[in-house]
Amino acid sequence: MTKTGLAGVGRMGSGMLTNMRKGGIDAVGFDIRPAGEFGNLPVTNDADAFANGLTTLITVVRDMVQTDEVLFGPQGFVLRATDLETIIVSSTLSPKYVRALRDRIPDHINLIDAPMSGAQVGAIEGTLAFMVGGDDAPVEAAWPLFEAMGSNIHRMGGFGDGIQTKVLNNLLCASHTVMTRLILDWASDADLDHGKLLALVEKATGQNWFASRFEQIEFARQGYETGNTVAILEKDVAAALDAAPEGADTALPELLKQMLHNLEPMD
């Protein structure tokens, strides 16, 4: 028997868990919040119950601190889940941190990094893009999980290559977010219709994911607040900067990070 568990049933994890179950995967969730907050989803905050029989663990928590808590700290599923065979890291974290996990986790546990892109709307629709890194056999075994949650699954290479790809992708996402919001602000100042402008951008050279799905993206109008999606995107830019090549020009990513931090809510 195998048991798949997802730790971090939040903005992204809730849709991911829902779609695995829709796909016939008997997956369960773990979150530190009370189980009653998750409706009909099978979610527990009992670490022992979650760990019992767990063979595949997917982590979708916010950052490195929470990932450490799940793997080694209060939850400590690396040791608590004695049947654990595979860990899939789907949070967007520093590539340096992710690659270093191999030395911290026993060799008998397979490690896959599979961060995703597509925002909450993609998690709900089951259309996420996954960037997958890891050894061939465990990746092949986990492939049905990715297919249940996403529609664009990309095999990027060995362990750590998925997250390296993701932080580079998110540098572009950050630039699209900042610049799309800027042109909409400038459009308001010029009394231009936002809908007409976005429709034009969709068919012109400025086309990008953020502008194309502006009305569906849950954080499109958000300003920066600690813990919200704009703050998470700022964190992702910081993760990319942490893995920047030695001597690289980081001026533009640093500016993007600051602009995200300064972003104000949009009416």
N, C-alpha and C positions, 0 to 999 in steps of 0.2 A: 504494500500500500504506500502511496505517496500523498503528501499533504503540502499544498502550496499556501503560503501566507504572505500578506502584504502589510508592512509596517508603515503607518503614516496615512490614515484614511482621511485626508484633507481635500483641498481644492482639486488636486490631480488624482490622488489615490482613490477617492470615492468612485469616480467614473471608471478608473482602471479595474477596480475590484468588481464593479457592476458588470463590465463587459467581459471579464474572464468568466464570470458565472453564467452570463448569457451564452457564452461560447461553450458551455458544458464542462468548464473546469471548476472543480469543487474547492474554490479558493475561499479563504477566510481572512479577516483583517484584524490588526492590532492597532490600538490607539490609546493614549493615556486618558482621553476623555471618556465619560460614561457611555456604555453601550447604547443606552436609550437615545442618544443623539443621532444615531445612524439609521433610524427607521427599520426597514426589513433586512438590511445588510447584516450578515453574520460577523459582527465586530466585537471584540472583547478587550478589556483593559487588564485582564488577568494574564500576566506573562507566562506563568506555568502552564495554564490551559492552552495558550497559543503555541508554546514550544513543544507540547506533547505530540510526538509523531511528526513534527515539522521536518520536511526534507528539502524544500525550496523556499528561500526567504527573499522577498523583493522589498528593498528599502526605498521609500519615497518621502523621507523626512526632509526638513528644510535645509539643514546645513551640516557642517562637519561636527559641530558639538552634538547635535541630535543624532547623527549617524554613529558617533562614538558611544552615545548612551544606548542605542539599539543594539550595537554589536558587542560592546565590552563593558558598559556601565550598568545602570540600574536594571535594564532589561537583559543585557548580556547574552543575547541569543547564540552567540558563537559557542559558549560553553553550556548554556541552559538547554539548548535544543540538541540533545545527544544524537539524534538521527539526521542532523543537518548534513546535506550533501552539496548544496549549491547556494551561493549568495549572489543575487542580482542587484547591483547598485544602480538605481534609476534617478537618484537626486543629482542635481548639477552642483558639482564640488570642484575644488582645485584638483587638476590632474596630478599634481605632486602628492597630494593626500591620498587620492585613489590608488595610484601605483604603489604607494607605501603600504597599503593594506595587505599586499601579498606576503610581506614579512611579518605581519601581525596576526595572521589567520592560519590555522593549521593546514598543512599541505593537502590533507585528505578532503578538504572542502574546496570545491570549484568556485572560482570567482569570475563573474561576468560584469562588465560595466555596460549599462544600457540606458543612458539618459534619453529623454524624449523631448520632442518639440511639438507645439500645437496648441498650447494654452488649455484652459479648462474646457473650452468648447470642443477641442479635439479629444480630450479625455472622455467627455460625455458621449460624443458621437462615435468613439472607437476609431478615430482617424489619425491617431498620433504618428509621428515619425520617430522611429527608434534608431539610434546610432550604437551598434553593438560591437563590443570587443571581448575577446576571450578565446579559450582553446576550442577546437572544432567540435569535439564530442559533446561537452556540456551546452555549447551554444545551439547545436542541432537539437538536443533534447528539450531546450527551453523555447525553441522557435514557435511552437503552438501558443505559448503564452503571449508572445509579441504579436502574433497574428490575431489573437482575440482582442487585443487592446489598440492595435494600430493598423494602418493601411500602407505605410511606407517604412519598410524595415531595411536598414542598410548595414551590411557586414563591413566593419571598418578595419579589422585587423586583430591584433592580440590584446590582452587585457590592458586597459588604459587608453587605447586608441579611440574608443567610443567617447569618453569624456573629453579627450583632447579635441575631437571633432566638434562636440557640443559647445564648448566654450568659444570656439571660433565662430560657429553658427550664431551664437548669442551676441557676439560683438556686432554682427550685421543686424540682428533683431533689435538691439539697443539703438543702433543708428537709425533704423526705420522708425522706431517708436518716437525718438526725440524729434526727428525731422518731420514726420507726419504731423505730430502735434504742433510743431512750429509753423508749418504752412497753414494749418487750420486756424491758428491764432492770427496769422497775418491775413488770411482770407476774411476773418471776421472784421478786422480793421478796415478792409477794403470793401466791406458789404457784399462779399461773394457768398453764394449759396454752398454750404458744405457738401450737400448731397451731390450737386452737379460737379463740384471739384473732384470729389472722390470717384465719381463715375468716369470722369476724364482721366484721372490718374490710372485707373484700372486698365484703360486701353492705350495708355501712352508710356513713354520711357521711364516715368517715375514709379511704375507699378511695383508694389511690394506686398508681402503677406499682411502686414499690419494695416495698411490702407485698404486692402481688398476686403478684409474681414472686420473692419472697424466697428460695425454695428453688432457683430456677434462676440467680439473679444471682451471678456468681463472687465478687464482693467484698462480699456481704451481711454476712458475719461478720468481715470484716477490721477491724483497727485501723489507725491511721495508721502507715505506714512510707514512707520516702523512695522514690519511684519506683513505689509500688503505686497501685491504682485510687482509693483514698481520697485519696491525695496528688494524683492527677490531678484529682479533683473539687474539692479545695481550690484547685488552680491555676485551674480554670474559674471559681470564684467570684471569684478575684483578677482574672481577665480581665474579668468583668462590672463589677467595681468600677473598673477602669481606664477604662471607658467610661461610668461613671455620669454622669447629667446634672449640670451645674454647680449646686451648692447642694442636691443631693438628700440625703435622709436615708439614710445608708449604715449606720446602727447595726445593723440586723438582718443584712444580708449580712456585715458584719464579725464579728458574733457567730457566724454559721454557719461562717465560715472558721475561726474559733478552735475551735469545737466539733468540726469535722472533724479538725483538727490534734490534738485531745485524745482522739479516739476510740480506745478500747481493743479488742483482739480479743474476740470473743464465742465461747463454747464451742458 
